[in-house]
Amino acid sequence: VDFFEEASSFTLEEYVGKHRTPLQEDREAYHLERNDFAANISKLTGIVPTLFVLEGSEIERAAATRLVWQVMDCILSRPFVIGIVAIDLVLHITLMLSFRNSVAPADVDGLFAA
């Protein structure tokens, strides 16, 4: 968790140096390297299951870091995951429509008639 916090707190000024004004090229290089770093972390096997082993407060600390957000974004934007979400959406809509069509309106007069 400390690693995620330290890596997330790395700023543009630290990347360029404190005695230099960052240029536009520096900003682009910084964002490119930060995104590449998150992509490389997301390729590590078991990074997400490892977070679930932590205590509740540690999970919250890790989830609040920018690096974990970027890693989750990389993992969740893979085509396989998007396909699973799309299939799940279609199945949920089908289930709701079939349930709505199979439930007939209640006969209100038939309930109280003796």
N, C-alpha and C positions, 0 to 999 in steps of 0.2 A: 504494500500500500504506500509505503514511503517512496518507493521507486516511482510509482505512478504520480504521486504528488510532486516530486522533484522534476520529473520529466515534463509535467504539465505546466510547471511554473517557469520553465525556461523561456526567456523573453527575447525579443528582437535585439534589444540593447546588449544582452549577454552574447548573442550570436555574432554581432558585428564588433563589439568592443565598446567600452564606456567612453572612450575619448574620440569617437568618430560618429558623425551624423549618418544615419542609415539612408541609403539611396533606394530608388525604386527597384533596382536590380537586387539589392540586398533583401528587400521585403519579399520579392518573388522567390529568391533562393531559400529564404527562411521558411516560407510557407510550403515550398516544394519538399524540402528536407523533413519538415515536421510531418507532412502527410505521408512521405515515404517511410518514416520511422514508425508511424502508426500502422501502416500497411504491413511492415515487417513484423511488428508485434502481433498483429492479427493472424499471421501465418503460423505462429507457434501453436503447437497442438496442446489442447487442454487449458488454455488461458482462462476461458470463461468458467469451466467447472472448478478450477482452482479458486476462483473468487467466491464460489458458494460454500467452500469449506471454512471460510473465515467467520468470525463472530459478526453479529448483526451490525454493530457500530462500525466495524472495519469494512464491511460490505458497503455501508453508506458512505464512508470516507472515500473508498475506491470509486464508487459510482459517481461521486461528485467531481471527479477529475476530468479534465478535457481529454486526456489520452484514452481513458476507458470509453468515453463517448465516441471518439474517433475509431477505436478498435471495434466497438459494437456496430458502428456505421459501416465499416468495411465488411464485417461478417454478415450483417443483415442485408447488404446490397448485392450479394452474390446471386447469380441467376437461379440456382437451385432453391434458395430460400424464398426468392420472389415467386417462383413457380408454386411452391408449397402454400404460400399465403394466398395466391390467386385461386388455387384449387379449394382451399379451405373456405374462401369467400363464396365461391360458387356453391359448395355443398351446404353452407349455412343458409344461403338464400333459397336453395331448393328445399331444405328442411322447413324453413319458415313458410314457404308457399304451400307445401304439401300439408303441413299442420293446419294452416288457415283454411284450406279447401276441405279437409277431412272433418273439421269440427262444424257440425250443423248448428244453426241457431236453435236455442232452446224453445220449446213450445210452452210459452208462459201460461196459457190457459189450461194446458194439460197438467200442470203441476198442482193446481189447487182444486181441480175438478174431482169430485168423489163419486 
